[in-house]
């Protein structure tokens, strides 16, 4: 039981990071009905933004770490809005395949630009918070990084829930997701809502990049590929287009991956995520919290 609880403690922070990235996928899909595959590279930009911001300071504190986190989120939000404005908006109304190919192109552009600007060699991410280990009952241990990652991620998830359910722009997002034509007829600024959605999702990806780098402190321009794919699996697991489902899918995937990593099957921990994707598509294609929708011809 002690080992089970320790693996659960180790898995929840990773699951929270996957949830943050998955929310960006699912929000964009909910509004525009396509998967933004460049989202994983915005995650990478968030990690590098935190890296260069942290190098400007010679001390560690929780307040400074939060300030760096929010600055990186703002940078990624701006990047997401720019990508939507110049890459996706001109293609609105085109075929899904055209937009998908463009998303892959934007992803490759960000990866190669990252190698050109940041360098291809891995970099060691600085320590933003003072690192301590806290002993829990039952011989359990949680690190300050794990605690910070989990608390910050949960706070961001509840903030997103408040924005979507309790604000005017959140109401506009839900209206646009339900029926774009009707939303435009009642005066909703479609372009503004879509830009806000991209900015909000990209900000969460930037936060995920920094939180991921805190626990896995080696960053490089290709670092977003595998976490991004796993977050996509998490979004499908929970129900793509469903915000609570994306959060649940991320948590489940992070815990499952950690439990697999603590067994003799640790070599296959990455393969497990994609095995979960195949099983979900076979037996419950709408995801855990999603609902099958019949498309009218």
C-alpha positions in Angstrom: 0.0 0.0 0.0 2.9 2.4 0.8 4.4 1.8 -2.6 1.0 2.3 -4.3 0.5 5.6 -2.6 4.0 6.8 -3.4 3.5 6.0 -7.1 0.2 7.9 -6.9 1.9 10.9 -5.4 4.5 10.8 -8.2 1.9 10.3 -10.9 -0.5 13.1 -10.0 1.8 16.0 -10.8 2.7 14.5 -14.2 -1.0 13.9 -14.9 -1.7 17.6 -14.0 0.9 18.7 -16.6 -0.7 16.5 -19.3 -4.1 18.0 -18.3 -2.8 21.5 -18.9 -1.5 20.7 -22.3 -4.6 18.6 -23.2 -6.9 21.5 -22.4 -5.4 23.5 -25.2 -6.1 20.8 -27.7 -9.6 20.3 -26.5 -10.6 24.0 -26.3 -9.4 24.6 -29.9 -11.2 21.5 -31.1 -14.3 22.5 -29.3 -14.4 25.9 -31.1 -12.9 25.1 -34.5 -13.2 21.3 -34.8 -9.5 20.7 -35.6 -6.4 19.6 -33.7 -3.7 22.2 -33.3 -0.6 20.1 -33.6 1.6 23.1 -33.1 0.3 23.3 -29.5 3.1 21.0 -28.3 5.7 23.4 -29.6 4.1 26.3 -27.8 4.7 24.1 -24.7 8.4 24.0 -25.6 8.5 27.8 -26.0 7.1 28.2 -22.5 9.9 26.1 -21.1 12.6 28.2 -22.9 10.9 31.4 -21.9 11.1 30.3 -18.3 14.7 29.3 -18.8 15.9 32.7 -20.1 13.8 34.6 -17.6 15.2 32.7 -14.7 18.8 33.4 -15.8 18.1 37.1 -15.2 18.0 36.4 -11.4 20.5 34.9 -9.0 18.1 33.8 -6.3 15.2 31.5 -5.7 11.8 32.3 -4.2 8.2 31.1 -4.7 7.1 34.6 -5.6 9.8 34.9 -8.3 8.9 31.5 -9.6 5.3 32.5 -10.0 6.3 35.7 -11.7 8.4 33.8 -14.2 5.5 31.4 -14.7 3.0 34.1 -15.5 5.5 35.9 -17.8 6.0 32.7 -19.8 2.3 32.2 -20.0 1.9 35.7 -21.4 4.6 35.1 -24.0 2.9 31.8 -25.1 -0.5 33.4 -25.1 0.8 36.1 -27.5 2.5 33.4 -29.7 -0.8 31.4 -29.8 -2.7 34.5 -30.9 -0.1 35.2 -33.6 -0.3 31.7 -34.9 -4.1 31.8 -35.1 -4.1 35.2 -36.8 -1.5 34.5 -39.5 -1.6 30.7 -40.0 -5.2 29.5 -39.3 -7.5 32.4 -39.8 -6.8 32.7 -43.5 -7.7 29.1 -43.9 -11.0 29.3 -42.0 -13.7 27.6 -44.2 -11.1 25.5 -46.0 -11.1 21.7 -45.7 -10.0 20.1 -42.4 -7.1 18.4 -44.2 -5.7 21.8 -45.3 -5.8 23.1 -41.8 -4.2 19.9 -40.4 -1.3 20.1 -42.9 -0.8 23.8 -41.9 -0.8 22.8 -38.2 2.0 20.3 -38.9 3.9 22.9 -40.9 3.6 25.4 -38.0 4.9 22.7 -35.6 7.9 22.0 -37.8 8.6 25.8 -38.1 8.6 26.3 -34.4 10.8 23.3 -33.8 13.4 24.3 -36.4 13.2 28.0 -35.3 13.8 26.8 -31.8 16.9 24.9 -32.8 18.2 28.0 -34.7 17.5 30.5 -31.8 18.0 28.4 -28.7 20.5 25.8 -30.1 20.0 22.1 -30.6 21.8 21.0 -27.5 19.8 20.2 -24.3 19.9 22.8 -21.5 19.6 22.4 -17.8 16.5 24.1 -16.5 17.2 26.3 -13.5 15.7 25.8 -10.1 12.8 28.2 -9.6 11.8 27.2 -6.1 13.8 26.1 -3.1 13.8 22.3 -3.2 12.9 20.3 -0.2 11.5 16.8 0.6 8.5 16.5 2.9 7.9 13.4 4.8 4.3 12.2 5.0 2.7 9.5 7.2 3.4 5.9 6.0 7.0 6.6 4.9 5.8 8.6 1.9 7.8 11.5 0.5 6.8 14.4 -1.7 9.2 17.0 -3.1 8.6 20.7 -3.1 8.7 20.7 -6.9 6.0 18.0 -7.1 3.8 19.9 -4.6 4.3 23.2 -6.5 3.5 21.6 -9.8 0.3 19.9 -8.5 -1.0 23.0 -6.6 -0.3 25.4 -9.5 -1.8 23.1 -12.1 -5.0 22.6 -10.0 -5.3 26.3 -9.5 -5.0 26.9 -13.2 -7.6 24.3 -13.9 -10.1 25.9 -11.6 -9.3 29.3 -13.0 -10.1 28.0 -16.5 -13.3 26.5 -15.2 -14.3 29.9 -13.8 -13.5 31.7 -17.1 -15.5 29.2 -19.2 -18.5 29.0 -16.9 -18.7 32.4 -15.2 -17.5 35.1 -17.6 -19.0 36.6 -20.7 -16.1 35.5 -22.9 -16.5 32.0 -21.6 -20.2 32.1 -22.4 -19.2 33.3 -25.9 -16.8 30.4 -26.2 -19.5 27.9 -25.3 -21.9 29.5 -27.7 -19.4 29.4 -30.5 -18.7 25.8 -29.8 -22.3 24.9 -29.9 -23.3 26.8 -33.1 -21.0 29.3 -34.8 -23.6 30.7 -37.1 -26.1 31.4 -34.3 -23.3 32.9 -32.2 -22.4 35.4 -35.0 -26.1 36.3 -35.5 -26.4 37.4 -31.8 -23.4 39.7 -32.1 -20.6 37.6 -30.8 -17.2 38.6 -32.2 -16.1 35.3 -33.7 -12.6 36.3 -34.5 -12.0 37.8 -31.0 -13.4 34.7 -29.2 -11.2 32.3 -31.3 -8.1 34.4 -30.7 -8.9 34.4 -27.0 -9.3 30.6 -27.1 -5.9 30.2 -28.7 -4.3 32.6 -26.3 -5.8 30.9 -23.3 -4.9 27.4 -24.4 -1.4 28.5 -25.3 -0.9 30.1 -21.9 -1.8 26.8 -20.3 0.7 25.1 -22.5 3.4 27.6 -21.5 2.6 26.9 -17.8 2.8 23.2 -18.5 6.2 23.7 -20.2 7.7 25.3 -17.1 6.1 22.8 -14.7 7.3 19.9 -16.8 10.8 21.4 -16.8 10.8 21.7 -13.0 10.5 17.9 -12.7 12.4 16.9 -15.8 15.0 19.7 -15.9 16.5 19.0 -19.4 15.0 21.1 -22.1 15.6 21.2 -25.9 13.7 22.4 -29.0 12.1 19.0 -29.6 11.0 18.4 -26.0 7.3 19.1 -26.8 6.8 16.2 -29.2 6.3 13.3 -26.9 4.5 15.2 -24.1 2.3 16.8 -26.7 1.4 13.4 -28.2 0.6 12.1 -24.8 -1.5 15.1 -24.0 -3.4 14.5 -27.2 -4.0 10.9 -26.0 -5.2 12.4 -22.7 -7.7 14.7 -24.6 -9.0 11.7 -26.6 -9.2 9.6 -23.4 -11.3 12.1 -21.6 -13.3 13.1 -24.6 -11.9 15.6 -27.1 -13.8 18.9 -26.9 -14.8 18.2 -23.3 -12.8 20.4 -20.8 -13.4 18.3 -17.6 -12.7 15.2 -19.7 -9.3 16.6 -20.8 -8.4 17.2 -17.2 -9.5 13.7 -16.1 -7.7 12.1 -19.1 -4.5 13.9 -18.2 -4.6 12.8 -14.6 -5.4 9.2 -15.5 -2.7 9.0 -18.1 -0.1 10.5 -15.8 -0.9 8.0 -13.0 -1.0 5.0 -15.3 2.4 6.0 -16.9 4.0 6.4 -13.5 2.7 3.0 -12.2 4.0 1.4 -15.4 7.3 3.1 -14.9 7.6 1.6 -11.4 7.3 -1.9 -12.6 9.4 -4.2 -14.8 7.5 -2.7 -17.8 9.2 0.7 -17.5 10.7 0.4 -20.9 7.2 0.4 -22.4 5.8 3.3 -20.5 5.6 5.5 -23.6 4.0 2.7 -25.6 1.3 2.3 -22.9 -0.1 5.7 -23.7 -0.7 4.9 -27.3 -2.1 1.5 -26.4 -4.6 3.4 -24.2 -5.4 5.5 -27.3 -6.1 2.5 -29.4 -8.3 0.9 -26.8 -10.3 4.1 -26.3 -10.8 4.5 -30.1 -11.9 0.8 -30.3 -14.3 0.6 -27.3 -15.3 4.1 -26.4 -14.4 6.5 -29.2 -16.2 9.4 -27.5 -13.9 9.2 -24.5 -14.6 8.8 -20.8 -16.8 12.0 -20.5 -17.5 12.7 -24.2 -20.8 12.0 -26.0 -21.1 10.6 -29.5 -22.7 13.2 -31.8 -24.5 12.3 -35.0 -23.5 14.5 -37.9 -26.3 15.6 -40.2 -25.7 15.4 -43.9 
